[in-house]
């Protein structure tokens, strides 16, 4: 077994933080959606100009991305030893925490920013929304690499499922959310 310098290792507390990040971050994302849609006079306005024909793709994409999130998160939590894993040949388990934070924080901000954009459009909001979506999308692609590079990794099947789930998540967050949706949500 290869020995890595201690700077690349995480302590078990990294997994505890991972759980807290997912619980609080997940609640923040879901809460932001509830907040955004609860008082919105026209909830369909958050679609911007996304054509009706594309919306079923979003529905399927969101379902697959959600299942994918649970697959790759389960793999990270149950399949990787936070004290031993090395990601990208040099980082410890904390790399997953950084990636999850880069996904969850902007995701929790998207709906409130979009609601504000609908109420009072501004260039600052428009750019903030797009940058947030891009950070989530790019982080989800980097997460694919983190899962692939994690050594020692979990089982072959669980890694394959985690990678498939991460790819579905990345398709939703990068392709649909960061690239397609903004094209139909112009600054007006």
Secondary structure, DSSP 8 states (H G I E B T S, - for coil): -----GGG---THHHHHHHHHHHHHHHHHHHHHHHHHHS-S-GGGGGTT--HHHHHHHHHHHHHHHHHHHHHHHIIIIIS-TTT-BBTTTB-THHHHHHHHHHHHHHHHHHHHHHHHHHS--HHHHHHHHHHHHHHHHHHHHHHHHHHH-BS---HHHHHHHHHHHHHHHIIIIIIIIIIIHHTS---
